[in-house]
Amino acid sequence: MVAGGCHPAEEGSEQQERPVQVWAVGSINGLSLNGLSLNGLSLNGLSLNGLSLNGLSTSQFDLWFQTNPTLNDSVMRYVVMCAVPAGDTRTYTSSSTGSTWSWTGSLGLAPAWAQGAPATLTEQRLVSACLAAHTNKFGVQIPLSVQGHGAAGSSIPTDPGELEDYPEREGCFFGNLFNGEGVYAGNNRKALNHKESTPRACALSIKKSGPPECPPLIRVDPDCSEICTQDAASGIYTSCTYNGITYPALTTRLRKQDIYTCGDGVCQVSEKCGTGNDYDNCASDCGRCP
């Protein structure tokens, strides 16, 4: 059964009860969920106003979605992947065009929303952190490990060998895209040197200050260890405090081969031609610029 659309919030509801809602279809089929996923989302130009705050009706969601179906289909694919348990599906049929889109859950970070209730403030923040963790400056898809806790406190399960397969600590992600608080990333390892780069580039870079490379995602100057609370047992960051607000956080890890070095003979997507040996001036890999 396809249950279409969403319901508006009641007048005077508190912010944490403002809905971000797409009703469920399908059922959990027993698939195990884990934090391994592909990134490739671009947040640049993204507006979630049609998804949140004042509640959703079918027509409101339809209006938002149809403003840019290609972009918003990608957004909803990641929103549902982040918010909804593995095996669950969310299906939307446009009342204006009759076209249907389906998206599959994975991480289950927002259990209230996954059951059709309004998303809590914590769920809004976790979904925002998850979207931020899946952004990619170059729009390419590489695997990463996402670690953290859902809104109900349950951990994102870690597959056997996952930490060994993804040994490179990358970043911490937090914020809220749904209410204007902003969305942020911090560095979670020894900073890259001038020869190194990654195909993600939004969190891990030698650059800290200056214009954001993945707007509206902002990379903060303090490293994760300076502003975040770490779980002693797992080593992941459970929350980060920035601008006087404490957010639930997600932590990411990469494979060794996804830390690139100028001089390895391959011109990577994050490297540029030039006359030197820096990642953005890498003659040995990318040649001299015309």
N, C-alpha and C positions, 0 to 999 in steps of 0.2 A: 504494500500500500504506500502510495506517495502522499505524504501530508505536506501540502505546499504552504510556503509563506511563513510569516512571523507576526507576532502580536505587539502592539504598542505598549509602552510603559504607562502605568497609572500616573495621573497628575500628582506632583509633589513627592514622587518616590526619591529615595536617597540615591546618590551616585552609584553605590555598589549594587543597586538593584536595577540599574538601567540595562536594558537588554541588548545583547549582541547575539542574534538568534537565527538559526536555520533548523527547521524540524527534521527529525531523523526518519530515515527509512532503512530497511534492512535489519540485520541483527549481527551480533558478535558470532563469528564462525569458528572461534577457537584458535585463530592465528596468534602466535606470540608477538608481542611488540617489543621493540628495542629502540635505542637512540640512534641507530645508523640510518642516515637518510641522505638524499642528494639536495644540494643547494643550487640556486640559480635565479632566485627571485630578485627583481629590481624594485626598490621602494621609491625610486625617483618618480615624482608626479603622482604618487599614490594618495588617494583620498578615501578615508574610511567613514566619512560623515554619513553616508547612506546605510552604514552597517550598525550604527551605534547611537548612544546617548538618548535620543528622544523616542526610542522604540522603533519597531519595524512592523509594517504591514506588508502584505504581498506586493501591493502597488509601489510602496516606498523602496523595497528591495529591488523590484523590477526596474524602477526608475534609475537607481544607482547602478545596477548591473549593466543596463543597456547604454549607459553613457560611454562605456568602453568595454564591450564584452570580451575582447581578447585579453586585455590587462586584468580585468576583474575575474575572469575564469582562472588565470594564473594565481591571483590573490586568494580566491576561494579554495583552490587546490591546496595551498599551503595553510590557510586558516583551518580547514577541516582536518588536514593531516596533523596539525599541532593540537587541536582542541579535542578531537574525537578519538575514541579507542580504535585499535586495530580491528578490522573486519566490519566496522560500521560504515555506512554510506550515507551521504547527504545528496538529495536530488532536488533540483530546482527546474521548474518549467515556466518559461516566460509567458505571462498573461497577454503580452503584446505581440509576441512573434510565434508562440507555440513551440519554440525550440526548447530542448531539455539538456541540462548539464548534470553530471554526477561527479562527486568527489569522495575519496576514500580516506578514512581516519587512520591514525597510526599511534601518536604519542599519548593521547588521552589526558591532556593537561587541564581540560575544563569540563569536569564531569557533570556539573549542574547544567551547563549549556548543552552538553551532549544528550541529556535527558529531556531537553525541551524547555528548561527553566531559564530565566534571565541570567546572563553571565554576571558573576560577582566582580567586584573591583579587582580581586586577586586574579580571577580568570582573565579579565581584560589584560592585565599586566603580563601574565604568563604567555598568553597568545601573542602579545606584542613582542616579548622577548624572543619567542620562537620564530616569529617572522623576521626579526632582526638577525637572528642566528643563521637564517637561511638566505640572507642577502648575499649577492655576489656582484662586485663591481663590473666584472666582465661578462656576466650573464652565462657563464659556463657552469656545468654541473660536475662537481667532484664529491666523493663521499666524505662524510664527517661523522664524528661521534658527538651526540648531544646528551648532556647529563644534567640532572636536576630532579625536582619534585613537582608533582602536579598540585592542583589547588587543594586536593583532599589529603595531601601529605605523602602519597605513595611515590616511590622513586621510579624514574624511568629505568627499566631493567637494562642491565649490561650483559651482553653476550659473552660467553667464555672466550678469552683471548682478545677481547675488544681493546683493552687498554694497551696490550702489546702491539696490536695492529695499528692503533692510533696513538702513538707515544708522544706526539708533539702537542703540548698545551697551546691553545690559541687565545681564547678570549672569554669574557663574561658579558652577558647581554641582559638588558633590563630597560624598563620604561613603560610608557602607555601611549599607543598610537590613537586610542579612541577618545581621549579627553584633552589633548593638547599638552600633556606633560612632556612629551618628547620621548625619543627612544635612543639608547646609548650602548656603546661597546667599550670595554676596557681590555688592555693587554694583559695576558696571563702567562707570559714567559719572558725570558731574557730578550730584550729588544732585538729585532733583526739588525744585522749589520748592513752596510751600504751595498753589499753584493747580493743580499738575499731579498726574496719577494715571495708572495703567494698568489695563486690565482683567485683568491677571495678578496684580499686587500682591504676589507672594510674594518677589520678589528686589529689585525696584526700587521704592523708596518713600522718603518723607522720614523715615520712622520707622526707627530702627535697633535700639535697645534695647527691652526690654519683652517681654511675652508674644509668642510666634510667631503670625503671622497665618495661617499655613498649616501647622499642626502635622501631623506631627512635623518638618517642614522648619523649620530655624532660620536666620534671617538673621544673619550674623555682623557685628560692628561694624567690623572692618577691611575696607576696600575690597579688591577683587580684586588691585589693583596692589600692595598691601602684603603679601599673603600668598601670592601665586601667581607661578609662573615663566612668562614670556611667550616664545613663539616669535617671534623677530625678523622672520622672513620673512612670516608670516601674521598676526601680531598676536594670535593666540589664546592662551589660557592652557592650558598642557599639564599643569600640576600645581599643587596648592594645599596648603599645610601648615597644619594647625590641630590644636590639642591634642596637639602633638608627633608627628602622623602626616602623612605626605605622600601625598596622594591624586591619582590621575589626575583631570583636570577637563574639563568641557565648558563652552563659552562660547555665549551666546545673543545674538541681535540681533532688533530689532523694526522694523516699519514706522513712518514718521513719524506716520501717522494713528492709531496705537495709543498715542500719548502724548497724553492728554486734558488740556484746560485749562478750568478754571472760568471762564465768561464767553463761551464759544463758542456759547451758546444751546441746547446739547443736554445733557439730563440723562443722563449716562452711568452705567453700572452701578457704577462705582467712585466716584460722586459722591453727595452727600446734600443734602437740603434744609437750610435754615437761614436765617441773616440776614447772612452775610458773603460773602467771595470765596474762601475756602479750598475745596479739593476736597471736604472732609467737612463743609462748612458753606456750601454754594453756592446762595445765593438766586437769583442771576441765571439759573442753568440749571434748578434743581430747585424753585424757589419757596420760600416760607416753610413751615416745618413746621406741620402742623395743631396 
